[in-house]
Amino acid sequence: MANIHLAIMSKIGTQEFETAVVKKALHRYVSKPSYLYNIKAGAKRIGLDGKPVGVVTSSEENFSKARLKNLLNCDAENASKHR
């Protein structure tokens, strides 16, 4: 769901957090290597209410693998620059 931040905002209320803060937190979460590694085709997607809302597609898995590879390559490059 591309607009999951809107669903979260409707659950918690807009007085608690600014939209930008929720979007930034979500971005950090879905950019973690552990999250990207665990995106597997056929796995259940779970909604905010804890119920299944679909499954991960092979396209989504491939996208996550590419993001993970890019992230790890960037980390390796940065590490080698600071040696």
ZIHUPE-V447255 format. One record per pair of residues at least 6 apart in sequence whose C-alpha atoms are under 8 Angstrom apart, sorted by the first residue. I is the first residue (numbers start at 0). J is the second residue. If there is no record, write none. Layout:
# ZIHUPE-V447255
I,J / I,J
This chain:
# ZIHUPE-V447255
4,18 / 4,21 / 4,22 / 4,25 / 5,18 / 7,21 / 7,47 / 8,16 / 8,18 / 8,21 / 28,34 / 29,35 / 32,67 / 32,70 / 35,63 / 35,64 / 35,66 / 35,67 / 36,63 / 36,64 / 36,67 / 38,55 / 38,59 / 38,60 / 38,63 / 39,55 / 39,56 / 39,57 / 39,60 / 40,54 / 40,55 / 40,56 / 40,57 / 40,58 / 40,59 / 40,60 / 41,54 / 41,55 / 41,56 / 41,57 / 42,54 / 42,55 / 43,51 / 43,52 / 43,53 / 43,54 / 43,55 / 44,51 / 44,52 / 44,53 / 44,54 / 44,55 / 45,51 / 45,52 / 45,53 / 46,52
